[in-house]
């Protein structure tokens, strides 16, 4: 089958969306399909650029691409949903969250207060609903995303899980006394919760926060403010091999973003046989972590997170058992690219 993957590119920013597109591309090729990725740049600011991107994708007709006719088009990201093709499915990473669940919250970066934001919000919701209703089938990457789509647009969809990049390379080693927290350093990822928690941790455990991003200066300031330089370290961006090694030797992995769409970090921890500490409002991680069996799901309060860390340090066999249970749960969920390809192409 000839397949076109439609997505956007945010210049100089790479993350889960790029890894997903790369993984899907490779899986389709391995399955013997002819595949290409079609993309356009996306700019967050000014807001007129968002409108322009929407209009660009609305004018795109994928029925013919330089004389080639894709038999299936898979739309991954806003606003690719607006392109024209008679046989398209969505596999939605997330919608334009600033006009949906982040609207008016502390994580919306003041977006809702901009005078031009409300007309954009209304336009996005109207167009999303109109075009997604015309798809052959709507998939999402997780139940969290499906629940938003149902709540805001009244559209049913099917969650479809996929493996993290390089899933087969993760491994397990004897735990060392540190909590590992890898992610982009931004407010939405809430690394500050872990830093705050370390003020209350009684056991001899340190927190290692990996990654880079615009929130790094604020996190460093928080560490210094609470005199935690010996207990919390920002270790920067890691290579893939370094990342796997830090996972492998951690006591546990902390990952508690606000309403995460999916969260590769949860799955990478499970593949490394490490328990995950997350929070009740973390979204995607809560679809995988079972409280008291594969990790701990706490209230998003520093004291509750600290108690979970201390409990795992005090019961190393329990931490080991939870990690193994997490690995087993990953495999029970049939998280595979073969399943993804079959679902997307036969819908």
C-alpha positions in Angstrom: 0.0 0.0 0.0 1.2 3.5 -0.7 0.9 5.6 2.5 1.5 9.2 3.3 2.2 10.4 6.8 1.1 14.0 7.4 2.6 16.0 10.2 4.1 19.3 11.0 7.7 20.4 11.8 8.4 22.9 14.6 11.9 24.2 13.6 14.7 23.4 16.0 12.4 21.6 18.4 12.5 17.8 18.6 10.6 15.4 20.9 8.0 12.8 21.1 6.1 13.8 18.0 9.3 13.4 15.9 10.0 10.0 17.5 6.5 8.8 16.8 6.6 9.8 13.1 10.1 8.2 12.8 8.8 5.0 14.4 5.7 4.8 12.3 7.7 5.5 9.1 10.1 2.6 9.9 7.3 0.2 10.9 5.4 0.8 7.6 8.5 0.2 5.6 9.3 -3.0 7.5 5.8 -4.2 6.7 6.5 -3.8 3.0 4.5 -0.6 2.3 5.6 2.4 0.2 5.6 5.3 2.6 6.6 9.0 2.7 6.3 11.8 5.3 4.8 15.1 4.1 5.3 18.1 6.4 5.1 21.8 6.7 6.7 24.1 9.3 4.6 25.2 12.2 5.0 28.4 14.2 3.4 29.1 17.6 3.8 32.9 17.4 2.4 35.2 16.4 -1.1 33.7 16.5 -1.7 34.8 13.0 0.9 32.2 12.0 -1.3 29.5 13.6 -4.2 30.7 11.4 -2.0 30.7 8.4 -0.9 27.1 9.0 -4.5 26.1 9.4 -5.4 27.7 6.0 -2.4 26.0 4.4 -3.4 22.5 5.4 -7.0 23.2 4.6 -5.9 23.9 1.0 -3.9 20.8 0.7 -5.3 18.0 -1.5 -3.4 14.7 -1.0 -5.4 12.8 -3.6 -2.5 13.4 -6.0 1.0 14.1 -4.9 3.3 14.7 -8.0 1.3 12.0 -9.9 1.3 9.5 -7.0 -2.0 8.6 -5.3 -1.7 7.6 -1.7 -4.1 4.8 -0.8 -4.1 5.8 2.9 -3.2 9.1 4.6 -2.4 9.1 8.3 -2.7 12.5 10.0 -0.7 12.9 13.2 -0.8 16.5 14.3 -2.8 19.7 14.2 -3.6 21.2 11.7 -2.9 18.3 9.3 -6.5 17.1 10.1 -7.8 19.6 7.6 -6.2 18.2 4.4 -8.3 16.6 1.7 -8.2 12.9 0.9 -11.0 10.3 0.6 -9.2 7.7 2.7 -7.6 9.4 5.7 -7.3 8.3 9.3 -6.1 10.3 12.2 -3.6 9.0 14.8 -3.7 12.1 17.0 -0.8 12.9 19.3 -2.8 15.8 20.7 -4.9 18.8 19.7 -3.8 22.4 19.9 -4.0 22.2 23.7 -3.8 25.9 24.4 -7.4 26.3 23.2 -8.5 23.1 24.9 -7.5 21.7 28.3 -4.8 24.3 28.9 -7.0 27.3 28.3 -7.1 29.5 31.3 -4.7 27.3 33.4 -1.4 28.2 34.8 0.2 26.1 32.1 -1.4 28.1 29.3 1.3 30.8 29.5 -1.3 33.6 29.6 -2.6 32.5 26.2 -6.3 33.0 27.1 -5.7 36.6 28.0 -4.5 37.6 24.6 -7.3 39.5 22.7 -6.9 37.5 19.5 -6.9 34.1 21.4 -10.7 33.7 21.8 -11.5 34.0 18.0 -8.7 31.5 17.3 -10.0 29.1 20.0 -13.5 29.2 18.4 -12.1 28.7 14.9 -9.9 25.8 15.9 -12.6 23.9 17.8 -15.1 24.4 14.9 -12.6 23.2 12.2 -11.3 20.3 14.3 -14.8 19.1 14.9 -15.9 19.5 11.2 -12.9 17.8 9.7 -12.3 15.0 12.2 -16.0 13.9 11.8 -15.2 13.2 8.1 -12.3 10.8 8.8 -12.5 7.1 8.0 -11.5 6.4 11.6 -10.0 8.5 14.5 -7.2 6.9 16.6 -5.3 8.6 19.3 -2.1 7.7 21.1 -3.7 7.3 24.5 -7.0 7.2 26.4 -6.2 10.7 27.8 -6.2 12.2 24.3 -9.4 10.2 23.4 -11.1 11.6 26.5 -10.3 15.2 25.5 -11.5 14.6 22.0 -14.8 13.3 23.3 -15.2 16.0 25.9 -14.4 19.0 23.7 -15.5 17.8 20.2 -18.0 15.0 20.9 -15.9 12.7 18.7 -15.3 9.0 19.6 -11.8 7.6 18.9 -9.7 4.5 19.6 -6.5 4.7 21.7 -3.6 3.0 20.0 -0.4 2.5 22.0 3.0 2.4 20.5 6.6 1.6 21.7 9.2 4.2 22.6 12.0 4.6 20.1 14.6 1.8 20.7 12.4 -0.1 23.0 14.5 -3.3 22.7 17.6 -1.6 24.0 16.4 -0.8 27.5 17.8 -3.0 30.3 18.0 -3.4 34.1 20.8 -3.2 36.6 21.1 -3.1 40.4 19.5 0.0 41.8 21.6 2.9 43.1 20.2 5.5 45.6 18.8 8.1 43.1 15.5 9.0 41.6 15.8 9.6 37.8 13.7 12.3 36.2 14.3 12.7 32.4 12.2 15.1 30.3 12.3 18.5 28.6 12.7 21.2 31.2 9.4 23.1 31.0 6.7 24.1 33.4 4.2 21.6 32.1 6.6 18.7 33.0 6.6 19.8 36.7 10.2 18.9 37.7 9.7 21.5 40.4 7.4 19.0 42.2 10.4 16.7 42.6 12.7 19.5 43.7 10.1 20.5 46.3 9.7 16.9 47.4 13.4 16.5 48.0 13.1 19.0 50.9 11.0 16.4 52.7 12.8 13.2 51.7 14.5 11.6 54.8 16.3 8.7 53.1 19.8 9.1 51.6 18.5 9.5 48.0 19.4 12.1 45.4 17.4 13.3 42.4 19.0 13.4 39.0 17.0 15.5 36.5 18.0 15.0 32.9 17.1 17.1 29.9 17.2 20.7 28.7 14.8 23.5 28.0 13.6 27.0 28.8 12.6 26.2 32.4 16.2 25.2 33.4 17.1 28.6 35.0 14.0 28.6 37.2 14.7 25.0 38.3 18.3 25.8 39.2 17.1 28.8 41.1 14.7 26.6 43.1 17.5 24.2 43.9 19.7 26.9 45.2 16.8 28.6 47.1 16.2 25.5 49.1 19.9 24.7 49.5 19.5 21.4 47.7 22.6 21.4 45.5 23.9 18.2 47.2 20.6 16.4 46.8 19.2 17.6 43.4 21.3 17.8 40.2 20.4 19.0 36.7 22.6 16.7 34.6 21.7 18.1 31.2 20.9 16.4 27.9 22.1 12.8 27.7 22.9 10.5 24.8 20.6 7.5 24.2 23.2 5.2 25.7 23.6 7.4 28.8 19.9 7.7 29.2 19.4 3.9 29.2 22.2 3.6 31.8 20.6 6.1 34.1 17.3 4.3 33.8 18.9 0.9 34.4 20.6 1.9 37.7 17.9 4.1 39.2 15.9 3.3 42.3 12.8 4.6 40.7 11.7 7.0 37.9 9.7 10.2 38.7 7.4 11.4 35.9 4.5 13.6 36.9 3.7 16.2 34.1 0.4 17.9 34.0 -2.1 15.9 31.9 0.6 14.3 29.7 -0.7 13.0 26.3 1.2 9.7 26.5 4.6 9.8 28.1 7.5 7.7 26.7 9.3 8.0 30.0 6.7 5.8 31.8 7.2 3.1 29.2 11.0 3.4 29.2 11.0 3.0 33.0 8.8 -0.1 32.7 11.2 -1.6 30.1 14.0 -0.9 32.5 12.1 -2.7 35.2 11.9 0.4 37.4 8.9 1.6 39.5 7.3 4.9 38.4 6.3 7.6 40.8 3.6 9.8 39.2 0.6 11.9 40.2 -3.2 11.7 40.1 -3.4 14.5 37.5 -0.5 13.3 35.2 -2.7 12.0 32.5 -1.0 9.4 30.3 1.3 7.9 32.9 -1.8 6.9 34.9 -2.9 4.6 32.1 0.1 2.4 32.7 1.1 2.7 36.3 -0.9 0.6 38.8 -0.6 2.2 42.3 1.0 -0.3 44.7 1.8 -2.8 42.0 4.1 -1.1 39.4 4.7 2.2 41.0 3.1 4.9 43.2 0.4 7.4 42.1 0.3 10.2 44.6 -1.4 13.6 45.0 0.6 16.3 43.3 2.0 17.5 46.6 5.7 17.5 47.6 5.1 15.7 50.9 3.2 12.9 49.2 5.9 12.4 46.6 8.6 12.4 49.3 6.7 9.7 51.2 6.6 7.5 48.1 10.4 8.0 47.6 11.2 7.1 51.2 8.9 4.1 51.1 10.7 2.7 48.0 14.1 3.3 49.5 13.1 1.5 52.7 11.8 -1.5 50.8 14.3 -2.4 48.1 12.7 -5.8 47.4 9.3 -4.1 46.8 10.9 -1.6 44.4 12.4 -4.6 42.5 9.1 -6.4 42.4 7.2 -3.4 41.2 9.8 -2.9 38.5 9.4 -6.4 37.3 5.6 -6.1 37.4 5.9 -3.0 35.3 7.9 -4.8 32.6 5.3 -7.6 32.6 2.4 -5.1 32.3 4.1 -3.5 29.3 4.2 -6.8 27.4 0.6 -7.6 28.4 -0.7 -4.4 26.8 0.4 -5.6 23.3 2.4 -2.4 22.7 3.9 -3.1 19.3 4.4 -1.4 15.9 2.9 -4.4 14.2 -0.4 -3.8 15.9 -0.2 -0.1 15.1 0.3 -0.7 11.4 -2.5 -3.3 11.2 -5.0 -1.0 13.0 -4.1 2.2 10.9 -4.2 0.4 7.6 -7.3 -1.8 8.1 -9.6 0.8 9.8 
